Amino acid sequence: MARVRDELKEGRWRRLLQEKVSSVESVASFCEKRRIPVHQFYWWQRKLSYRGRRAARRQPSQPPQFVPVRVPIARPSIDVIHPSGCVVRVTEGVDPHLLRNVFGALQREEA
């Protein structure tokens, strides 16, 4: 036969445990001042923590949130390695005059 939960007792222990979280005293000192056996404090702490974890598992989780993502399409390219070691990546549709100017500048740098 299942035990009946005593909501008042459980509420009292929840308040005591919360009170301990906000205090700076040791568990032993906290319990001694309230005439609570230390083993009972830890028993309720475990029990209510377990119940909280079980309740959290039972609650439906939020549906995943989706955000729009834009993925740039990679354009075909080739890497041209100049004798100086400089690498120039040339993509489709590059202006030939621009490319000539880049290699011209590299030639001048070498001289």
N, C-alpha and C positions, 0 to 999 in steps of 0.2 A: 504494500500500500504506500502511495506517494505521500510525502509530508506536505503539509499546508504551509505556504510561505507566510511568515509574519511580516507584513509590510511596515508596521510601525518599528519593529526591531531593526529591520533592514534599513529603514530611513535613518534611524538613530545612528547606526554604524556608518552609513554613508557620510553623515554630517561629522562624526568623530574622525573618520579617515581624512576628510577634507580639511578639518581643523588641524590635524597633524601635519598635513602637507604645508600649510601656511605657517606652522610654528618652527622655531629653531631648536627646540628641545629634542633630546634623544627619545627614542621610543620608550625606553624604560622609565625615564622621568615623566613623560607624557602620561603613560599608563598609571604610574604610581599616584600622580596627582588626582587622577579620576577614578582610582580604585578599580582598575581594569587589569585582569591577568594578561601579561604580555603575550602568552601563547594564544589567547583569545583574539587579541588585536591582529596578530599575524594570520590567524585562521580566517577572520572576516575579510582581511585585506586580500587574501588569495581567492576566497569564495566570490567576492564582489568583482574582482578583476576578471575571474573566469567567466562570470555571468555577462560582464560587459563585452568581452571578446566574442562570446557566443551570440549575443544580440547583434553585434556589429556584422557578424558573418551572415546572419539571417536577413539583414536588410538588403534590399536590392541595390547593387552598386549603380552609380550614375552611368548613363550610356556614354560611350566614348565621344569626345569632342573632335570634330574634324575641322581642319583649317585649309583654305585653298593653298596650293603649292604650285609655283611656276618653275618648271624645269627648262632651262635654256637648251635649245637644240644645238648640239655641237656641230660646228661647220667643219667640213674637211680642211685639213691643213697639212703643210709639210714644213719641216725644220731645215733651214739652210744654215750650215756651219761655215762661217767665214774663216779664212786662214788665221785671223787674229784670235780665234776661239769664241768670238761673239756668235750667238745663235739667234737667227731671225726666223720667227714663225710666220709663214705666209699662208693666209687663208684664201679661200675661193673668192674671187671678185676683187682682189686687191688692185689698187691703181698702179699700173706699171711705172708711171712717172715717179710715184712715191717710192716704189721699190728701188728704182735707179738712184734716186737721191739718197736713200739710206745706204746703199752699197758704195755710192760715191763718197759719202761722209766717212764711211769705214776705211776707204782707201786713203783718204787724206789723213786720217788719224794714224795710219801705219807709217806714212812717210816722214 
